[in-house]
């Protein structure tokens, strides 16, 4: 069972709902965790990731919640509300104390001078001694009923909550109950910098509340919708509120000092079971109970820096911070661990496994995603665009992943028929059982259901395999009354990070089949709209980089709904530096100053792909490699610059080649005229990847050695190098030829990029780390420490390589890479792509930093 405090809070779990991390921490870097199956509180050390103590605090299979006050553990029996205290030094356990009458709605809130205990059912609060647990004074009525997840304690020890009957904010100050009318139907409270803050989706506001008067000190308006059910947390060091929206799988950050809120950051699929997040070192860690995964977000840049699957099936795990260490714990199993902010995991087994409960193996996560087809890379499935990091390089445990597909969507009206399909990847035989959240059930991979009452229903499907093991998937279905107003469930912006001049498609998912649509797009700081539209969908190409807000108003009869979304438009500007830039005329032309979505460097020339599908080129043109043919002036989706020739991939799957043709490298074979998904040009060779995973090569290497059998199927990426060809497969295997058996190899997990240069093979794994092997005395073989995590892309020169980091910076190494002259500092921020030439380097920047 997930601990009550984790379920009722929108803040750091270990310190209670809405409470600041810094006010309740063990200075040893250790933390007490709940182990419900064996009725224990387990002390684990964050530095060594080891169990230091196991203390019996209840009967086996007792629902426990463990929080901390100073160096002691407070253990709450979730069924009865009884409390016990464990001393960390002596491991002594106090007798059970009932501070309030027995209840399953008791929540313990640590504060600087005492414990605050509330019962959300009765609305009563009382203070308790942090050592003896004895009540201090008489219980006080805070509300008729307290909204779950709203109880918090501010920096002065005042208890705050939301009255679930009236929606008003209530608090206790010096023994007096005080009220501020709010009328919020789904609001949540958090504590930030010691002060209460109210997140009110119904009114679209986040308010910082004055603790004495209850008045509003500051108000911000993030992109919230009236129907949003949120999980909130407050930052301890600055006035900032973090808002998780499970129905959209998004995170929004609002900073009162800056007077602004960020655009939503996608952290999970819509409808995910997102829980209480924690914050460490300006990073947010968001748990997804429906997948067993966490997402790590850099709050300074609003970038997802890592995703990590902690459990191979849904799990009610909690996140806890202590001394800037992030712990994860499943109270219902023996599994716990320590999570680094770059995604590495150290697993902790809290107690010997119960044979009836199989251990949950750690598994690798899904594929990365690219907004644009990258040279030499087959475009994978859609996602967040970042690798899922693996902290267990020694093994990769395959296993089916489960999800639920709902048609026509996850929202409808009473009486509507929903078609629900259980999806297993890979598909395996199983028995499926359904629970629809209204007491009804069904069996089979597909089911149809109608709900007869309005509400939000948790749909759960359980697959039972022949081995007896199970996989569980959950989703949420919202059912509205027949006369409900229209609602906007999703605003869609494609691509989410466009560049100047690129057509951007706007659409929305709605209910009630609106009969009127009104769109406005406004650039930040501008009074007039950039454009307006009155159609369900529209497209617009932006002429200036910056932050924009798109707002949609829909109407059905006289009833309306409105939603907004912030997004950015990048400059798409190419920058170049290096000793050869001036001699080879490699300074980017004016048309490369904006609207570029991809770049690549040959030995002495450059290709750039514009947002309108047009190729531009500059630099050396001795072999006409920079003379772009008419066929490449529109409809191009990928580019690749070779030694003295160039390749372009068209949207119809055909390849265009021009420039040097001494070895046939520009003679495109018939088999590369259709169904091609990736291209790569090397020193003398050209490569293409067919949609069926088959590699095609033309040029000198094709006469030296045909494509190896291993590269004729199942390939997901290619790189034509200097001088060998490289291909990689989904299982982590890498093939290099001709004469490349000694260079071929394998890495654990999926390969994101690989290449061979100067007798060294380099590979980028799904964990964001670059690995090398081959001629170890080569400068390319010595991968810098900064390239061993957080790398999302590589680009190979003849004797050096550039790496793109997930924070928008780059680095490089190799024989020609000594940064003489060094890149200007302004070139190393907001980087979206890199390219390595012979004696020069290129970056593509978004221009937003």
Number of C-alpha atoms within 10 A of each C-alpha: 19 21 25 26 30 27 18 23 29 33 35 27 29 30 28 29 31 33 34 31 25 15 16 22 22 19 11 12 17 25 30 29 29 30 32 25 22 24 20 27 27 21 21 25 20 24 11 13 18 18 18 14 15 19 17 15 27 21 13 13 14 19 23 29 28 30 26 25 23 17 18 22 25 25 27 29 24 23 15 16 26 20 24 21 26 23 15 18 8 7 16 12 17 16 13 17 16 17 21 19 12 15 18 16 20 29 29 29 26 29 26 15 13 18 24 25 23 29 26 27 17 17 21 19 24 20 26 20 13 21 16 12 21 14 20 14 10 10 15 16 18 27 26 15 19 27 23 22 28 27 33 32 29 22 19 13 21 19 25 27 31 33 28 23 13 17 19 19 26 22 26 19 15 7 11 11 15 15 19 16 12 17 18 21 21 20 30 30 32 36 30 27 18 23 21 27 30 25 29 26 23 17 17 17 17 27 21 25 20 14 20 10 10 17 12 15 12 14 18 17 17 24 19 24 22 19 15 19 19 25 27 32 32 33 27 21 13 13 20 25 28 26 27 27 26 23 24 21 19 22 25 21 23 23 19 20 10 9 12 15 20 17 22 22 18 21 29 26 17 19 19 23 23 28 28 29 30 28 26 19 11 12 19 24 23 24 30 28 21 21 26 21 23 28 22 24 25 19 18 10 15 19 18 23 25 27 29 26 24 31 22 23 23 19 24 22 25 28 26 25 25 21 17 17 19 20 27 22 25 24 28 21 25 22 22 26 22 26 22 14 22 19 23 19 22 16 20 21 16 28 16 8 15 12 7 6 11 10 15 14 15 23 19 27 23 18 21 19 17 17 17 12 20 23 28 26 25 23 19 15 12 12 17 20 16 24 28 25 26 29 21 16 13 9 13 16 10 13 16 13 18 23 19 20 14 19 13 12 16 21 21 22 21 17 16 16 14 19 16 21 17 23 19 19 10 10 10 10 11 19 13 19 19 22 17 20 16 14 6 11 15 15 14 14 20 17 16 12 15 16 22 14 13 16 16 15 17 15 18 19 27 20 25 16 14 10 7 8 11 14 20 21 22 23 21 22 21 18 22 24 14 13 10 14 18 20 26 22 20 17 16 15 18 13 16 15 14 26 30 24 22 24 17 19 15 19 17 15 14 18 19 19 12 20 10 14 16 15 23 17 20 18 21 13 9 9 8 10 15 16 13 16 14 14 11 17 13 14 14 15 16 19 15 15 21 20 16 20 18 22 18 23 18 26 19 18 11 6 13 16 17 16 21 20 19 21 19 19 27 28 24 30 24 28 21 20 22 21 15 17 20 13 10 15 14 23 19 20 13 9 13 22 15 24 28 30 31 28 29 30 29 27 21 25 28 28 27 26 26 26 24 18 19 19 27 21 24 21 22 19 17 12 13 15 28 24 14 21 15 9 15 22 15 16 17 24 27 29 29 31 33 30 24 26 28 32 29 29 28 22 17 14 17 19 29 19 24 21 23 21 16 12 15 16 30 22 16 21 13 9 13 23 17 16 17 25 30 30 32 30 34 28 21 25 27 32 30 33 28 24 18 14 19 19 28 21 24 23 21 15 20 19 12 11 11 13 21 13 9 16 22 16 15 16 25 29 29 30 29 30 27 22 19 23 26 28 30 29 21 15 16 17 18 26 25 26 23 18 11 15 10 13 21 19 16 15 17 18 22 24 26 28 25 30 29 29 23 21 20 19 23 22 23 25 27 28 32 27 21 27 17 18 18 18 14 12 10 15 17 27 21 14 17 12 9 15 22 15 20 24 28 28 23 25 22 27 28 23 23 22 25 25 25 23 22 23 20 19 19 24 18 24 20 19 13 21 24 13 16 12 11 11 15 10 7 11 19 15 18 21 24 25 28 28 26 29 29 21 21 26 27 25 27 29 29 28 20 15 12
